[in-house]
Amino acid sequence: MATNDSGTRLEGGAAGGTRGTTTIADSVVSTIAGIAVRETDGVYSVGKGPTRALGAVKDKVSRSSDPGRGVKVEVGEKQTAVDVDIVVEYGAPIVETARRIRTQVTDAVETMTGLEVVEININVADVHVPGSDDDEDEDESSSRVR
């Protein structure tokens, strides 16, 4: 079994022996983890400010989104570690949200890849306050200064 920069190889086959290898790219693990994080209640978005801004521009240009954005993984032969930057919704209990993220990411990655998730580091980069995005879209007539 060997690991390279593009992913990890897992032995596979019947109980009688190995019938080949399965290679899982790091980006696959990142995508699985990213989707699991985004589906967690209390998570407003994934990634830090510059990552989210650049990602939003890329999404508009390519008309697709990158579910692995804001997620970094380290994949070994049998284990993986995940680092994720998130923005939580105002009012969501951060400790509970982090616990749910760890549970969902672990379940998704282990079920889909067979890799053991040994660590999930969560960096809460910001809190989203409802209505704060609307401030950027307001027209000039609502400004106090002219």
C-alpha positions in Angstrom: 0.0 0.0 0.0 1.4 3.4 -1.0 0.4 7.0 -0.5 1.2 9.8 -2.9 0.3 13.5 -3.2 -2.8 12.8 -5.2 -4.4 10.5 -2.6 -4.2 7.3 -0.7 -4.4 3.7 -1.9 -6.5 1.2 0.0 -6.2 -2.5 -0.4 -9.4 -4.1 -1.5 -11.0 -7.3 -2.6 -12.5 -10.5 -1.2 -11.6 -12.2 2.1 -9.3 -14.6 0.1 -6.9 -11.9 -0.9 -6.2 -8.5 -2.6 -7.7 -8.0 -6.0 -6.3 -4.5 -6.6 -6.1 -1.1 -5.0 -8.5 1.8 -4.6 -7.0 5.3 -4.7 -8.8 8.1 -3.0 -7.6 11.6 -3.9 -7.2 14.2 -1.1 -9.7 16.4 -2.9 -12.3 13.6 -2.6 -12.0 13.6 1.2 -12.0 17.4 1.2 -15.2 17.5 -0.8 -17.0 14.9 1.4 -16.0 16.8 4.6 -17.0 20.1 3.1 -20.4 18.9 2.2 -20.9 17.4 5.6 -19.9 20.7 7.3 -22.2 22.8 5.1 -25.1 20.5 5.9 -24.6 21.1 9.7 -27.1 23.3 11.5 -25.6 26.5 12.8 -23.0 26.8 10.0 -23.5 29.9 7.9 -20.6 29.4 5.5 -17.2 27.6 5.2 -13.9 29.4 4.8 -12.3 32.6 6.0 -13.1 36.0 4.5 -10.6 36.0 1.6 -11.3 32.4 0.8 -15.1 33.0 0.8 -14.7 36.1 -1.4 -12.4 34.5 -3.9 -14.7 31.4 -3.9 -17.8 33.5 -4.6 -16.1 35.1 -7.6 -15.0 31.7 -8.9 -18.4 30.2 -8.4 -20.0 33.0 -10.4 -17.5 32.7 -13.3 -17.6 28.9 -13.5 -21.2 28.6 -12.5 -20.3 25.8 -10.0 -19.2 25.7 -6.4 -16.3 24.0 -4.8 -17.6 22.0 -1.8 -14.0 21.5 -0.6 -13.4 25.2 -0.3 -12.4 26.2 3.3 -11.5 22.5 4.1 -7.9 21.2 4.4 -7.2 17.5 4.8 -4.2 15.4 5.4 -4.7 11.8 4.2 -2.5 8.9 5.2 -2.7 5.2 4.4 -5.5 4.5 6.8 -6.3 7.7 8.6 -7.2 11.3 7.8 -7.2 14.7 9.6 -9.5 17.6 8.7 -9.1 21.3 9.3 -12.0 23.6 8.6 -12.7 27.3 8.9 -16.3 28.3 9.5 -18.7 31.2 10.0 -21.4 30.4 12.5 -24.9 31.8 12.5 -25.6 34.3 15.3 -27.3 32.5 18.2 -26.0 29.1 17.3 -24.2 27.5 20.3 -20.7 27.2 19.0 -19.6 24.3 21.1 -22.7 22.3 20.0 -22.2 23.3 16.4 -18.6 22.1 16.5 -19.7 18.8 18.1 -22.3 18.3 15.3 -19.6 19.1 12.6 -17.3 16.5 14.1 -20.0 13.9 14.2 -21.2 14.6 10.6 -17.8 14.8 9.1 -16.6 11.6 10.8 -19.7 9.7 9.8 -19.5 10.9 6.1 -15.8 10.4 5.6 -15.5 7.1 7.4 -18.6 5.6 5.7 -17.6 6.8 2.2 -13.9 6.2 2.2 -13.1 3.7 5.0 -10.5 6.0 6.4 -10.4 6.6 10.1 -10.9 10.3 11.0 -8.4 11.0 13.8 -8.8 14.7 14.2 -11.1 17.5 13.1 -9.8 21.0 13.9 -12.5 23.7 13.7 -11.6 27.4 13.4 -14.6 29.7 14.0 -13.5 32.7 11.9 -16.7 34.9 12.3 -20.3 35.1 13.4 -22.9 36.0 10.8 -25.4 38.5 12.0 -28.7 38.4 10.1 -29.1 41.5 7.9 -25.4 42.3 7.9 -25.1 41.2 4.2 -28.0 43.5 3.3 -25.9 46.6 4.4 -23.6 46.1 1.4 -26.5 46.1 -1.1 -28.2 49.2 0.1 -28.5 52.1 -2.3 -26.9 55.5 -1.6 -30.2 57.0 -0.4 -30.0 55.2 2.9 -26.5 56.5 3.7 -26.2 59.0 6.5 -23.4 60.9 4.8 -23.6 62.5 1.3 
